[in-house]
Every structure is written in C-alpha cells, then in structure tokens.
Amino acid sequence: MQATLRDCLEFEGIGLHTGARCRVELVPARPDDGLTFVLGKTRVPAFVEHVVDTSRATVLGCDGATVSTTEHVLSALFAMGVSNADIVVDGPEIPICDGSAAAFSAGIAEAGLAEQAGSRPTLELQEPVVVRDGDKLIAAFPAPAFTVRFLADFPEPIGTQYFYDRIDPASYVREVAAARTFGYLHEVQALLERGLARGGSLENALVFTPDGPLQPLRWPNEAVRHKVLDLVGDLALLGAWPCCEILAIKSGHELHAAMTRALRTRLRVLSA
C-alpha cells in the first residue's frame, strides 16, 4: 500500500559541496502525491525528468530552482517505504549529516508510517533492460523482489568490492543506510582548491589515504555499500517500486539516471 510519514521530520546541517547551512523538513503528503521537493514557491516532483546535473551528486531542478545532493534523503524515504512526502528545503542542498542516510532512516523509523489508500506504484519488467558506458554497466532483470548486485572497482586501497542483498526496510537499515560517502585524500585536496566540497570533513565523509582509511570502517566493504545507497536514491526517481533485480558494475549517478529514464519509459507504457 501507499504510505506517508506519521509526523514531520526536520534535519539541519551543512551541505557537503557548498558548505552552506541547510535545512530539510519531511512533511506527510496525500495519496498519489509522490515525493516532491519544495524549493520556496517551486515544487519539483522527484522524477528523473527533473535531473539537471549528475557530476558530483544528483541535482534536481525546475523553473530555475535547484537542490543538490538529493540521493541520500531519497534513498532513505524510498527504501523505508514512504511513497508520499513533501521534502521542504531551505538551502542549496540537502544536509550531509554524517555522510550516510542513517539519520534520515532512523528519523523515518521513529516517526513511523501511515498507510494510505491505493497500492504503491510498482514496475514489473517483462524483459531485461541494459545501459552501458564503456566498462560501466547497469542492468535490470525481471525478478519477484527488488534486489541489488553491485560490483565496484576503485584504486587501492579500496580495490574491488561486491554487495548483494534484497532491498526492504529491514535490510536497508541493517546493511546500507549507515554507509558513508567517501573519497581519496588527494581528491579532497583537489576539490577544495577548486572551491568544491567546502562542507566536507572527517565528520561527514570517509577519507582514504594510500595507507588506508583515516577513520574506522563500519564494514570492510563500506564503499560499495554507499554506492548501493546512492543507487537506491537515484532509482527513487522512477516514481515506482522496481520489482526487479539491478546489476550495477562500476556505475555512478549519470548511469543510474540513464537506467531510471529507461525504466520510466516502460512504466509509462504499462500505465497507458
């Protein structure tokens, strides 16, 4: 069934990319409203058609209003079963919190869900869908449940990592939500010199040096788990629950958006 939040939730902090103070309020919404970003007087439905940038994060926009770093809050809402909510944003991006979706998912779990009339929109595939870019690939296969297989391959010391699990509220909280955004120390330094990642710190990002991570890992394969977190958030822009198996190989926001567009096309055909 469709569901919304029982109560409003509020999160405040800095934005990872701008370093600006940001606030987001998650507000219950009516059945069939879907997930919608509220940017001042502009309402931006959380659909892939409104993606305007995927270079460092998933940025959504409409009529000149934009919001960055949407993937973490969308990931938590989507995986936790919230099909209708307004995401009211004050600032240029969503607060980064600790770099994961743990705060969002914990808040949603504490608030609880209110079941609503009508079934949750669902996409069931009849045949595989594949999107590729060089050695990067993402594929969706018919399956009885939403599962994700993700193969990531990074320079050392991260290396090759693999994740496989079903995506549902319990497994998401247990296996995915607390995985932090990450990067290499030399990348962070280069971004800062370009005026980017102004809000990044060891409090909200996992940083790797040639000798290993500067902070304790939450899982040995925390990096690929965060990639799964991002993937779930990007797939939330489908506007329907993907009842399929997703295989991702070295993919990122751009390829995730391409797959979501391809799946949206099939969703519209089924709805016609």
C-alpha positions in Angstrom: 0.0 0.0 0.0 1.0 3.6 -0.3 2.3 5.3 2.8 3.4 8.6 4.2 5.0 9.8 7.4 3.0 9.9 10.6 4.8 13.1 11.7 7.0 15.9 10.2 10.8 15.4 10.5 13.4 18.1 10.4 17.2 17.9 9.7 19.7 20.7 9.8 23.4 20.9 9.0 25.9 21.8 6.3 25.9 21.0 2.7 28.8 18.8 1.5 29.5 20.6 -1.7 28.7 24.3 -0.7 29.5 24.3 3.0 26.3 26.3 3.4 23.9 25.8 6.3 20.9 23.8 5.1 17.6 22.6 6.5 15.2 20.0 5.2 11.7 19.1 6.6 10.0 15.9 5.6 6.2 16.5 5.6 3.4 14.0 5.2 1.6 14.2 1.8 -1.7 12.9 0.4 -2.1 9.6 -1.5 -0.7 9.7 -5.1 1.3 12.9 -4.4 4.6 11.1 -4.6 7.8 12.5 -3.3 8.2 16.2 -4.1 10.9 18.7 -3.3 9.6 22.1 -2.2 12.1 24.9 -3.1 10.5 28.1 -2.0 7.5 28.5 -4.2 8.7 25.9 -6.7 7.6 22.3 -6.4 9.9 19.8 -8.1 8.5 16.2 -8.4 11.1 13.6 -7.6 11.2 12.2 -11.1 14.3 11.6 -13.3 13.0 14.2 -15.8 14.0 16.9 -13.4 17.6 15.8 -13.0 19.8 18.7 -14.1 23.3 17.5 -13.0 25.0 14.3 -12.0 28.6 15.3 -11.9 29.2 15.1 -8.1 25.7 14.4 -6.9 22.2 14.1 -8.2 20.8 17.6 -8.6 17.1 18.2 -9.3 15.6 21.5 -10.6 12.7 23.2 -12.2 12.0 26.8 -13.3 15.4 28.0 -12.2 15.2 26.4 -8.7 17.6 23.6 -7.9 18.6 21.4 -5.0 21.8 19.3 -4.8 22.7 16.0 -3.0 19.2 14.6 -3.2 20.2 11.0 -3.3 20.7 10.3 0.4 17.3 11.5 1.6 15.5 10.0 -1.4 17.3 6.7 -0.7 16.0 6.6 2.9 12.5 7.6 2.0 12.2 5.2 -0.9 13.8 2.1 0.9 11.8 2.7 4.1 8.5 2.6 2.2 7.5 6.3 2.1 5.7 6.8 -1.2 4.2 10.3 -0.5 6.0 13.2 1.2 7.0 16.8 0.7 10.7 17.5 1.1 10.9 21.1 2.0 14.4 22.5 1.5 15.9 25.7 2.9 19.4 26.0 1.3 21.2 24.9 -1.9 21.4 21.2 -1.0 20.3 18.6 1.5 22.3 18.5 4.8 25.0 15.8 4.5 24.6 14.7 8.2 27.4 12.0 8.8 27.7 11.3 5.0 25.2 8.4 5.1 21.4 8.0 5.2 21.4 6.8 8.8 19.9 9.9 10.3 17.1 10.0 7.7 16.3 6.3 8.0 16.3 6.5 11.9 14.0 9.5 11.9 11.6 7.8 9.5 11.6 4.7 11.6 10.9 6.7 14.8 8.1 8.7 13.2 6.5 5.7 11.7 4.5 5.3 8.5 0.8 6.0 8.0 -0.7 3.5 5.4 -2.8 5.2 2.8 -5.5 4.2 0.3 -4.3 2.8 -3.0 -1.4 0.5 -3.9 2.1 1.7 -4.3 3.1 2.1 -8.0 5.2 -0.8 -9.0 7.2 -1.7 -12.1 7.5 -5.3 -13.1 9.7 -6.0 -16.0 9.0 -8.4 -18.8 12.5 -8.4 -20.3 16.0 -7.2 -19.3 17.0 -3.5 -19.7 20.7 -2.7 -20.1 22.5 0.6 -20.1 26.2 0.8 -20.6 29.0 3.3 -20.8 32.4 1.8 -21.7 33.3 -0.6 -18.9 30.5 0.7 -16.7 27.1 -1.1 -16.9 23.8 -1.2 -15.2 21.1 -3.8 -16.0 17.6 -4.6 -14.7 16.2 -8.1 -14.8 12.7 -9.4 -14.1 12.6 -10.7 -10.6 10.0 -11.2 -7.8 11.6 -8.6 -5.5 13.9 -5.6 -5.6 17.4 -6.8 -5.2 20.8 -5.2 -5.9 24.1 -6.7 -7.0 26.8 -4.1 -7.2 30.4 -4.6 -8.3 32.6 -1.6 -7.6 36.3 -1.3 -8.6 38.4 1.6 -7.2 42.1 2.3 -7.0 43.8 1.0 -3.9 43.4 0.9 -1.0 39.7 0.4 -1.7 40.0 -2.0 -4.5 37.3 -4.3 -5.8 34.2 -4.7 -3.6 30.9 -6.5 -4.1 27.4 -6.3 -2.5 24.3 -8.3 -2.9 21.0 -8.1 -1.0 17.3 -7.6 -1.2 16.2 -4.0 -0.6 13.5 -3.7 2.0 13.3 -1.5 5.2 14.9 -4.0 7.5 17.8 -4.9 5.2 18.3 -1.3 4.2 18.7 -0.2 7.8 20.9 -3.1 8.7 23.2 -3.2 5.6 23.1 0.1 3.7 21.8 3.2 5.5 24.9 3.9 7.6 27.5 3.6 4.7 29.2 6.9 4.3 30.2 8.9 1.3 33.9 8.5 0.6 36.9 9.8 -1.3 40.6 9.9 -1.6 42.7 12.4 0.3 44.3 13.7 -2.9 40.8 14.1 -4.5 39.5 16.1 -1.5 42.5 18.4 -1.7 41.9 19.0 -5.4 38.2 19.7 -4.9 39.0 22.2 -2.1 41.4 24.0 -4.4 38.6 24.3 -7.0 36.2 25.7 -4.4 34.2 22.4 -4.1 33.5 20.0 -1.2 33.5 23.1 1.1 31.5 21.3 3.7 33.5 18.1 3.7 35.2 16.9 6.9 36.1 13.7 8.7 32.8 14.0 10.4 30.8 13.6 7.2 33.0 11.7 4.7 35.1 8.6 4.8 38.6 9.6 3.5 41.2 7.2 2.2 45.0 7.7 2.0 47.4 5.4 0.3 47.8 3.6 3.6 44.1 3.1 4.2 41.1 5.0 5.7 41.6 7.8 8.1 38.5 6.7 10.1 37.4 3.2 11.3 35.3 1.4 8.7 31.7 0.5 9.5 32.0 -2.5 7.2 35.1 -3.8 5.3 33.2 -3.0 2.1 31.6 0.3 3.2 32.5 2.0 -0.1 30.3 -0.3 -2.3 27.5 -0.2 0.3 27.5 3.6 -0.1 27.3 3.1 -3.9 24.2 1.0 -3.3 22.8 3.7 -1.0 23.2 6.2 -3.9 21.7 3.8 -6.4 18.6 3.3 -4.4 18.2 7.1 -4.1 18.6 7.6 -7.8 16.1 4.8 -8.5 13.6 6.6 -6.3 13.3 9.0 -9.3 11.5 6.2 -11.1 8.4 7.1 -9.1 7.5 3.4 -8.6 8.9 0.5 -6.7 11.2 -1.5 -9.0 10.2 -5.2 -8.6 13.4 -6.4 -10.4 17.0 -7.3 -9.9 19.5 -4.5 -10.5 23.1 -5.4 -11.5 25.4 -2.5 -11.4 29.1 -2.6 -12.4 31.2 0.5 -11.7 28.2 2.7 -12.2 27.5 6.2 -10.8 24.9 8.9 -10.8 24.9 9.5 -14.5 24.4 5.9 -15.4 21.8 5.5 -12.7 19.8 8.3 -14.2 20.1 6.8 -17.6 18.7 3.5 -16.3 15.9 5.3 -14.4 14.9 7.1 -17.6 14.8 3.8 -19.4 12.6 2.2 -16.7 10.4 5.3 -16.6 9.7 4.8 -20.3 8.5 1.2 -19.6 6.4 2.4 -16.6 4.6 4.9 -18.8 3.9 2.2 -21.4 2.4 -0.1 -18.8 0.3 2.8 -17.4 -1.1 3.7 -20.8 
